[in-house]
């Protein structure tokens, strides 16, 4: 018997919670992506970066992150999550260190955008699949939510830490220090990302009913791409993630340029708390009431919140730190919900066998949405000196995504049993 295969008679020690918390730790390091608004605000004026220049490294990181998720998902399915996550840790560290040695937009595009973005994609793709494979389907939302919550919570410590390092030692020291730290942490925790052996059935999994007809539960990537549901899911993800990433990437600028507040790192920290909590809460809620109902609630609430934050201009009653902190936390929670709902619905609809690459393909929506809306927000601000048009566009997309939740249904491929 292969050491990677488990028989019905074997007893396998369940490492599910160890893998889950290791994945959580990996994502706590990878979440440096969400501190970009603080990093961008710390760029000295004498570097002569425009607002669009400050959007490019973040936008490229989001795009590269999502594109790398596809091959990284395939590699972790084939070679195992430990190796792929370790490579990711090295790329994140090297990318941050390289960015620390330059003052140009191009240097940050390569270091932070290309290398760190690719590293985040490799490690992120390897954190959730081994964890959810240790648990029954009834806990998919909860486990996915816990693992990815680290990515959202990272700004709670990383935003103030980055601000302190920039203020005290400068941009170069900040990038170099975080690069070394994240390389060590991600590579170390990656060694604990062990999937269950082939054939492992988690305790609590319902037994087959032996019905004559059955719905196919395992889809290859090509089979998934042939289903209309994939494109509906992709569209919803792009809308939900893009709107959230647009706010995250410009939150410090929203606080200072729009509301006249110099507390961007505080807003980033409370958004991160909401981001992390929203992933766990939405995952648990979707296990109870269903993925689509939870998505609908999140999309509608997010559309309202984006319009509300557009009204938080100077001299407005909304332009206070406590009010903007609450709005930021709720925007973070609704955005974070996407990161537990969409891996969960991918597993529900298309199975676990090729989950890594299947979710990688779905996750391209996250990167495309973030790239397009974050970059658009910067360009529109340079033209109109306002984020208003970006807000209205994002809200419209969120309403459309909410409508699509009534349309999307599980793929239904039925095979007749042999007579």
Legacy VTK file of the C-alpha trace (Angstrom):
# vtk DataFile Version 3.0
C-alpha trace
ASCII
DATASET POLYDATA
POINTS 419 float
0.000 0.000 0.000
1.260 3.489 -0.867
2.155 5.634 2.128
-0.104 8.324 0.665
-3.161 6.089 0.601
-5.308 5.161 3.578
-7.468 2.053 3.807
-10.734 1.721 5.664
-8.945 -0.186 8.414
-6.224 2.387 9.018
-6.441 4.949 11.772
-5.008 8.290 10.706
-4.060 10.936 13.232
-6.031 14.047 12.289
-3.695 17.014 11.894
-6.496 19.263 10.692
-6.265 21.937 13.379
-2.477 22.072 13.249
-2.618 22.582 9.478
-5.412 25.128 9.847
-3.464 27.308 12.282
-0.250 26.946 10.271
-2.165 28.233 7.236
-3.527 31.049 9.391
0.037 31.976 10.373
1.262 31.918 6.772
-1.540 34.271 5.770
-0.771 36.612 8.669
2.577 37.227 6.953
1.230 37.360 3.395
-1.280 40.057 4.371
1.465 42.687 3.972
-0.355 43.317 0.680
-3.128 45.060 2.609
-0.741 47.564 4.183
0.034 49.110 0.813
-2.074 52.211 1.506
0.147 52.947 4.532
3.342 52.172 2.600
2.218 54.356 -0.316
1.401 57.230 2.040
4.921 56.968 3.476
6.576 57.522 0.081
8.477 60.829 0.370
7.338 63.777 -1.752
10.834 64.113 -3.226
10.389 60.750 -4.942
7.883 62.582 -7.204
5.328 59.755 -7.444
1.834 60.607 -8.755
-1.268 59.008 -7.272
-1.362 56.674 -10.298
2.301 55.733 -9.684
1.339 54.742 -6.143
-1.428 52.516 -7.534
0.776 50.502 -9.897
2.806 48.316 -7.457
-0.355 47.350 -5.541
-2.380 46.752 -8.704
0.384 44.614 -10.230
0.750 42.644 -6.989
-2.985 41.883 -7.014
-2.916 40.812 -10.660
0.241 38.677 -10.368
-1.067 37.159 -7.117
-4.214 35.896 -8.806
-2.507 34.717 -12.003
0.119 32.742 -10.076
-2.654 31.087 -8.064
-3.520 28.897 -11.079
-0.133 27.185 -11.626
0.567 27.298 -7.877
-2.726 25.525 -7.223
-1.803 22.830 -9.728
1.681 22.442 -8.254
0.413 22.134 -4.692
-2.105 19.507 -5.864
0.756 17.537 -7.479
3.876 18.294 -5.414
2.332 19.148 -2.069
1.651 22.435 -0.291
4.857 22.567 1.775
7.203 22.984 -1.194
5.042 25.518 -3.042
4.382 27.598 0.081
8.119 27.628 0.868
8.902 28.954 -2.600
6.263 31.604 -1.984
7.924 32.664 1.257
11.264 33.085 -0.482
9.740 35.183 -3.283
7.900 37.469 -0.846
11.068 38.056 1.158
13.277 38.678 -1.877
10.675 40.973 -3.439
10.389 43.145 -0.326
14.172 43.330 0.029
14.571 44.318 -3.629
11.921 47.041 -3.304
13.737 48.390 -0.242
16.783 49.142 -2.411
15.006 51.450 -4.863
13.039 54.709 -4.907
11.388 54.373 -8.328
7.891 53.191 -9.259
9.480 50.581 -11.555
11.577 49.180 -8.708
8.499 48.748 -6.544
6.528 47.302 -9.454
9.166 44.584 -9.829
9.926 43.985 -6.137
6.564 44.465 -4.461
4.320 43.960 -7.487
5.918 41.122 -9.451
8.084 39.120 -7.014
6.156 39.602 -3.760
2.856 39.246 -5.656
4.032 35.912 -7.117
5.206 34.736 -3.706
1.899 35.616 -2.102
0.127 33.649 -4.840
2.276 30.538 -4.259
1.898 30.508 -0.476
-1.771 31.544 -0.416
-2.684 28.808 -2.910
-1.103 26.252 -0.582
-2.653 27.299 2.737
-6.376 26.513 2.389
-6.536 23.202 0.389
-4.651 21.002 2.904
-6.722 22.412 5.772
-10.206 21.877 4.306
-9.288 18.331 3.224
-9.001 17.275 6.888
-12.621 18.269 7.686
-16.115 17.252 6.511
-18.079 19.420 4.081
-20.237 20.837 6.894
-17.165 22.700 8.209
-15.791 23.949 4.884
-16.879 27.559 5.414
-15.567 27.678 8.977
-12.131 26.190 8.181
-11.648 28.255 5.009
-12.676 31.335 6.978
-10.157 30.678 9.760
-7.260 30.050 7.355
-7.851 33.111 5.196
-8.686 35.346 8.182
-4.947 35.690 8.763
-4.566 37.506 5.463
-7.167 40.036 6.488
-5.989 40.439 10.079
-2.383 41.065 9.062
-2.843 44.821 8.834
-3.704 44.959 12.539
-0.013 44.562 13.306
1.588 45.198 9.893
0.051 48.639 9.266
1.266 50.267 12.521
4.555 48.341 12.298
5.174 49.558 8.735
4.253 53.121 9.719
6.620 53.027 12.719
9.484 51.622 10.646
8.955 54.210 7.908
8.738 57.092 10.388
11.694 55.942 12.480
14.063 54.437 9.912
12.761 55.154 6.412
11.229 53.193 3.540
14.380 51.167 2.864
14.715 49.750 6.371
10.993 49.017 6.508
11.087 46.924 3.313
14.288 45.096 4.235
13.147 44.249 7.783
9.730 42.973 6.759
11.232 41.040 3.842
13.609 39.096 6.116
10.909 38.476 8.729
8.295 37.213 6.299
10.761 34.956 4.508
11.598 33.196 7.781
8.000 32.972 9.048
6.383 31.731 5.826
9.069 29.146 5.028
9.002 27.876 8.622
5.225 27.502 8.926
5.003 25.987 5.437
6.597 22.811 6.796
3.407 22.145 8.797
1.065 22.270 5.773
0.510 18.509 5.520
-2.531 17.213 3.561
-4.327 13.995 4.564
-3.360 10.761 2.793
-5.156 9.795 -0.391
-8.487 8.140 0.314
-8.892 9.813 3.712
-12.526 10.387 4.671
-13.028 12.988 7.438
-15.094 11.978 10.457
-18.646 13.228 10.064
-18.767 12.798 6.287
-22.198 11.422 5.211
-22.077 7.942 3.726
-23.140 7.400 0.054
-26.870 6.700 -0.342
-26.513 4.252 -3.249
-29.027 6.120 -5.429
-29.355 5.112 -9.083
-28.458 8.617 -10.236
-25.769 10.762 -8.757
-24.492 14.274 -9.222
-20.855 14.444 -10.228
-18.899 16.125 -7.439
-15.357 16.125 -8.845
-14.670 18.409 -11.806
-11.393 18.759 -13.654
-10.391 22.330 -14.517
-11.550 21.903 -18.114
-14.896 20.496 -16.995
-15.324 23.412 -14.621
-14.558 25.924 -17.383
-17.306 24.351 -19.501
-19.961 25.177 -16.898
-21.804 28.500 -16.998
-21.695 28.626 -13.219
-17.940 29.256 -13.307
-18.388 32.526 -15.194
-21.194 33.720 -12.908
-19.065 32.937 -9.849
-16.093 34.684 -11.477
-18.146 37.814 -12.148
-19.472 37.986 -8.586
-16.005 37.502 -7.143
-14.516 40.222 -9.364
-17.195 42.689 -8.265
-17.036 41.902 -4.549
-13.257 41.689 -4.330
-12.600 44.613 -6.665
-14.749 47.012 -4.650
-13.071 46.011 -1.397
-9.542 46.140 -2.813
-10.218 49.572 -4.272
-11.049 50.918 -0.796
-8.182 49.049 0.886
-5.604 50.330 -1.569
-6.726 53.945 -1.202
-7.885 54.019 2.423
-5.042 56.187 3.706
-5.597 58.627 0.836
-9.362 58.597 1.466
-8.743 59.515 5.097
-6.284 62.334 4.341
-7.308 63.760 0.955
-11.059 63.206 1.102
-11.913 63.442 4.802
-8.982 65.593 5.928
-7.849 63.110 8.596
-4.254 62.017 9.218
-5.229 58.665 10.727
-4.973 56.344 7.741
-3.103 53.634 9.676
-5.919 53.536 12.271
-8.512 53.078 9.541
-6.339 50.381 7.986
-6.071 48.539 11.294
-9.820 48.535 12.017
-10.547 47.518 8.417
-8.164 44.606 8.942
-10.059 43.505 12.067
-13.296 43.575 10.106
-11.602 41.827 7.188
-10.412 38.937 9.340
-13.606 38.628 11.378
-15.795 38.820 8.274
-14.083 35.780 6.783
-14.799 33.598 9.798
-18.334 34.889 10.417
-19.350 34.658 6.744
-17.872 31.164 6.504
-19.845 29.975 9.532
-23.024 31.729 8.378
-22.788 30.248 4.894
-22.475 26.753 6.403
-25.854 27.417 8.064
-27.936 29.425 5.554
-26.118 28.753 2.278
-23.447 30.468 0.195
-25.750 32.451 -2.112
-27.856 34.001 0.650
-24.738 35.058 2.507
-23.240 36.519 -0.678
-26.399 38.507 -1.388
-26.354 40.102 2.055
-22.673 40.990 1.755
-22.957 42.496 -1.734
-25.942 44.671 -0.860
-24.460 45.917 2.402
-21.127 46.649 0.704
-22.848 48.684 -2.034
-24.508 50.828 0.634
-21.260 51.252 2.594
-19.288 52.357 -0.480
-21.889 55.083 -1.145
-21.784 56.124 2.513
-17.981 56.467 2.542
-18.233 58.602 -0.594
-20.123 61.140 1.531
-17.355 61.351 4.149
-15.845 64.578 2.828
-14.240 67.401 4.785
-16.654 69.167 7.165
-19.136 66.268 6.834
-20.525 64.666 9.989
-19.170 61.394 8.604
-15.604 62.731 8.410
-14.607 61.759 11.939
-12.251 58.992 12.999
-14.888 56.996 14.994
-17.447 57.067 12.160
-14.923 56.253 9.441
-13.487 53.505 11.640
-16.890 51.795 11.865
-17.472 52.167 8.121
-13.976 50.839 7.382
-14.476 47.828 9.653
-17.779 46.954 7.953
-16.293 47.384 4.469
-13.448 45.119 5.568
-15.884 42.507 6.895
-17.912 42.413 3.673
-14.791 42.285 1.551
-13.255 39.558 3.724
-16.415 37.483 3.388
-15.556 36.954 -0.289
-12.318 35.225 0.656
-14.122 32.481 2.583
-17.311 32.266 0.519
-15.702 31.747 -2.878
-13.269 28.943 -1.961
-16.195 27.293 -0.164
-18.556 27.517 -3.132
-15.758 26.299 -5.436
-15.370 23.202 -3.259
-19.162 22.734 -3.062
-19.663 22.967 -6.813
-16.500 21.364 -8.194
-15.064 19.054 -5.505
-11.698 18.622 -3.794
-9.656 16.540 -6.228
-8.510 19.533 -8.284
-9.480 22.161 -5.738
-6.113 23.920 -5.845
-6.139 24.726 -9.544
-9.947 25.117 -9.730
-9.926 27.759 -7.022
-6.868 29.305 -8.658
-8.930 29.834 -11.804
-11.823 31.279 -9.797
-9.365 33.471 -7.890
-8.247 35.222 -11.078
-11.446 37.239 -10.593
-10.013 38.632 -7.355
-6.894 39.891 -9.105
-8.626 41.263 -12.177
-11.221 43.049 -10.053
-8.594 44.486 -7.721
-6.276 45.496 -10.573
-8.991 47.231 -12.581
-10.773 49.100 -9.786
-7.695 50.049 -7.751
-5.952 51.425 -10.831
-9.140 53.124 -12.005
-9.560 54.850 -8.646
-6.053 56.323 -8.865
-6.479 57.522 -12.451
-9.911 59.064 -11.782
-8.529 60.880 -8.751
-5.691 62.335 -10.829
-8.271 63.603 -13.363
-11.108 64.799 -11.087
-9.349 65.149 -7.710
-12.113 62.934 -6.295
-12.825 59.234 -5.772
-16.579 59.772 -6.329
-16.817 58.222 -9.795
-14.916 55.133 -8.649
-17.337 54.745 -5.726
-20.414 54.903 -7.945
-19.007 52.379 -10.390
-18.086 49.941 -7.626
-21.545 50.205 -6.049
-23.212 49.484 -9.381
-21.094 46.358 -9.850
-21.953 45.174 -6.328
-25.689 45.500 -7.041
-25.260 43.462 -10.234
-23.373 40.793 -8.279
-26.211 40.646 -5.731
-28.676 40.019 -8.565
-26.536 37.182 -9.944
-26.809 35.309 -6.618
-30.412 34.499 -7.591
-29.271 33.010 -10.894
-26.272 30.818 -10.027
-27.064 27.166 -9.211
-24.818 24.115 -8.606
-23.621 22.431 -11.826
-25.716 19.377 -12.520
-24.025 16.578 -14.461
-25.994 13.383 -13.975
-24.839 9.908 -14.978
-27.161 6.946 -15.263
-26.124 3.927 -13.227
-25.375 0.771 -15.231
-28.252 -1.670 -15.347
LINES 1 420
419 0 1 2 3 4 5 6 7 8 9 10 11 12 13 14 15 16 17 18 19 20 21 22 23 24 25 26 27 28 29 30 31 32 33 34 35 36 37 38 39 40 41 42 43 44 45 46 47 48 49 50 51 52 53 54 55 56 57 58 59 60 61 62 63 64 65 66 67 68 69 70 71 72 73 74 75 76 77 78 79 80 81 82 83 84 85 86 87 88 89 90 91 92 93 94 95 96 97 98 99 100 101 102 103 104 105 106 107 108 109 110 111 112 113 114 115 116 117 118 119 120 121 122 123 124 125 126 127 128 129 130 131 132 133 134 135 136 137 138 139 140 141 142 143 144 145 146 147 148 149 150 151 152 153 154 155 156 157 158 159 160 161 162 163 164 165 166 167 168 169 170 171 172 173 174 175 176 177 178 179 180 181 182 183 184 185 186 187 188 189 190 191 192 193 194 195 196 197 198 199 200 201 202 203 204 205 206 207 208 209 210 211 212 213 214 215 216 217 218 219 220 221 222 223 224 225 226 227 228 229 230 231 232 233 234 235 236 237 238 239 240 241 242 243 244 245 246 247 248 249 250 251 252 253 254 255 256 257 258 259 260 261 262 263 264 265 266 267 268 269 270 271 272 273 274 275 276 277 278 279 280 281 282 283 284 285 286 287 288 289 290 291 292 293 294 295 296 297 298 299 300 301 302 303 304 305 306 307 308 309 310 311 312 313 314 315 316 317 318 319 320 321 322 323 324 325 326 327 328 329 330 331 332 333 334 335 336 337 338 339 340 341 342 343 344 345 346 347 348 349 350 351 352 353 354 355 356 357 358 359 360 361 362 363 364 365 366 367 368 369 370 371 372 373 374 375 376 377 378 379 380 381 382 383 384 385 386 387 388 389 390 391 392 393 394 395 396 397 398 399 400 401 402 403 404 405 406 407 408 409 410 411 412 413 414 415 416 417 418
